[in-house]
Amino acid sequence: MDNNYSISQVADMFNITANKIRFYDKKGLLDPIRQKDNEYRRFTSRDIVRLQAILLYRSIGLTVGDIKSILDNNEKENCLTHLSNQWEFVNNEIHRLSVIRSSLENVIDKLYEKTKEYKIDSDVLDIIKSSQELNKIKNNWKDKWDFNNWAKTYDKSVEADKGELKIYKNYKLILQSVYDLVHNADFLNPRILEIGVGTGNLAGKFLSSGYNIIGIDQSREMLSVSKQKYPKLKVRLGEFLKIPYENNSFDVVVSTYAFHHLNDVEKVIAIEEIIRVLKDRGMIVIGDLMFKSKEDEKSILKGLSKDKIAEIEDEYYSHINFLEDEFNKYNKKLEYKRIDEFNYIIKIQ
Ligand SMILES: C[S@@+](CC[C@H](N)C(=O)[O-])C[C@H]1O[C@@H](n2cnc3c(N)ncnc32)[C@H](O)[C@@H]1O
C-alpha cells in the first residue's frame, strides 16, 4: 500500500502553509483521501507529485483555473494554449516595463539637470506621456486580415494568386533571393530570426540547409501549420512591435510579405525593435510590397483600376526612402532591388 502523509507533513515538505494546501484542495486541484474516523486529509505520493506540479505552474504565473485545466485535460493542444497565453502575457509585461524603465531613466536624467527645487515640469511630463503613447501603440496592433483563418489555405492561395495585383507571381523568386542574400553573406553559423514566418516557406528553406533559424508570428494558426510542415522548426508567438527576444540576439533578421501589415508609425517602432535584437554587425533582409517613394506611388496608382487601388490601400506598402531614413538613424545602410511592380527586396546592414 502506498505511503500517505498528513497535511502538516506535506506542508513541511514544500515549506508552505497547510491553508494553501486546503485552498488547492477546495479548488479541485488535489484529491486527498479522507480518514474514515475524523475526515482528516491523507496525501498519497500521486498527490505529492501533483502538488509539486501545481506549485511550479504557479511559480510561472499560471492561474488556478489554468492549472486545473492542464491537470484535468493533459492533451498537448490544451497545455500549449495555456502556456502560450502565459508566454504572451510575460512578453507583454517585459515590453511594457522596459518602456517604463527607459522613461524613468530619462526623467531621472532630466531631474539631475534641475536646480534643487522641483516644480512639476512639462518636459518631464512629456517624457512620461510619450512612453504611455508608445505602450499604447505597441499593444494596439490588431490583425485585421484574420491570418488565423487564412493559415490552412495560405499556401494554396499563394499558388493561385487570385488577387488583382498578382503580388505572388514572383513568390518563389523572392524567397529564394532573400535566402541567397543571407547565404552569400559573410556569417559563420548565423543565428537567424524570421518575423511573420507564416506557414514556414522561407524558414523551411533555411532549416533544410542546416541554418539556425527561429520563426515568430502573431498568428497561432500560422505557427501550427509551419510546425506541421517543419516539425523541427523553432517557432514562437511574437509580433514586430514586441519581439520576444533579448537585445543583440541575432546575426540576421529576415521577413517576407509581412512588413506591410504595419502603418508608418508602427514601422518606426518595428525598426527600433529589429535593431534592438540584431547584433552590431547584423543584417536585415526584407522582401515585401513597396514603392520607392510617395511620388512613385502616386504615379503608379494613376494607371491602376479602382479595384487594384483598393487592394493596395487595404495594406501599408512601404516607401523605400522612408525606410532608408529610419535605418540611417541607426547608421545602417539600405540597398534595394526591384523584383516586379510592387515587390522589392531590401538589404540593410
Ligand atoms: C502574407 S503572410 C506571409 C507569410 C510568409 N512570411 C510568407 O512569405 O509566405 C503574413 C504573415 O505575417 C504575419 N504578421 C502580420 N503582421 C504581423 C506582426 N505585426 N507581427 C508578427 N507577424 C505578423 C501574419 O500573421 C502572417 O503569418
Ligand as a Chemical Component Dictionary entry (heavy atoms), coordinates in Angstrom:
data_LIG
# 
_chem_comp.id                   LIG 
_chem_comp.type                 NON-POLYMER 
_chem_comp.pdbx_formal_charge   0 
_chem_comp.three_letter_code    LIG 
# 
loop_
_chem_comp_atom.comp_id 
_chem_comp_atom.atom_id 
_chem_comp_atom.alt_atom_id 
_chem_comp_atom.type_symbol 
_chem_comp_atom.charge 
_chem_comp_atom.model_Cartn_x 
_chem_comp_atom.model_Cartn_y 
_chem_comp_atom.model_Cartn_z 
_chem_comp_atom.pdbx_ordinal 
LIG C1  C1  C 0  1.112 37.265 -46.049 1  
LIG S1  S1  S 1  1.726 36.295 -44.733 2  
LIG C2  C2  C 0  3.399 35.951 -45.212 3  
LIG C3  C3  C 0  3.903 34.681 -44.599 4  
LIG C4  C4  C 0  5.333 34.290 -45.012 5  
LIG N1  N1  N 0  6.295 35.207 -44.490 6  
LIG C5  C5  C 0  5.453 34.173 -46.487 7  
LIG O1  O1  O 0  6.259 34.909 -47.086 8  
LIG O2  O2  O -1 4.735 33.362 -47.066 9  
LIG C6  C6  C 0  1.973 37.499 -43.478 10 
LIG C7  C7  C 0  2.377 36.861 -42.145 11 
LIG O3  O3  O 0  2.845 37.883 -41.307 12 
LIG C8  C8  C 0  2.253 37.736 -40.041 13 
LIG N2  N2  N 0  2.174 39.069 -39.438 14 
LIG C9  C9  C 0  1.441 40.116 -39.869 15 
LIG N3  N3  N 0  1.622 41.156 -39.047 16 
LIG C10 C10 C 0  2.462 40.753 -38.073 17 
LIG C11 C11 C 0  3.005 41.370 -36.923 18 
LIG N4  N4  N 0  2.700 42.624 -36.607 19 
LIG N5  N5  N 0  3.834 40.667 -36.157 20 
LIG C12 C12 C 0  4.147 39.380 -36.464 21 
LIG N6  N6  N 0  3.645 38.736 -37.523 22 
LIG C13 C13 C 0  2.820 39.420 -38.325 23 
LIG C14 C14 C 0  0.892 37.123 -40.301 24 
LIG O4  O4  O 0  0.361 36.504 -39.178 25 
LIG C15 C15 C 0  1.220 36.182 -41.426 26 
LIG O5  O5  O 0  1.604 34.939 -40.970 27 
# 
loop_
_chem_comp_bond.comp_id 
_chem_comp_bond.atom_id_1 
_chem_comp_bond.atom_id_2 
_chem_comp_bond.value_order 
_chem_comp_bond.pdbx_ordinal 
LIG C1  S1  SING 1  
LIG S1  C2  SING 2  
LIG S1  C6  SING 3  
LIG C2  C3  SING 4  
LIG C3  C4  SING 5  
LIG C4  N1  SING 6  
LIG C4  C5  SING 7  
LIG C5  O1  DOUB 8  
LIG C5  O2  SING 9  
LIG C6  C7  SING 10 
LIG C7  O3  SING 11 
LIG C7  C15 SING 12 
LIG O3  C8  SING 13 
LIG C8  N2  SING 14 
LIG C8  C14 SING 15 
LIG N2  C9  SING 16 
LIG N2  C13 SING 17 
LIG C9  N3  DOUB 18 
LIG N3  C10 SING 19 
LIG C10 C11 SING 20 
LIG C10 C13 DOUB 21 
LIG C11 N4  SING 22 
LIG C11 N5  DOUB 23 
LIG N5  C12 SING 24 
LIG C12 N6  DOUB 25 
LIG N6  C13 SING 26 
LIG C14 O4  SING 27 
LIG C14 C15 SING 28 
LIG C15 O5  SING 29 
# 
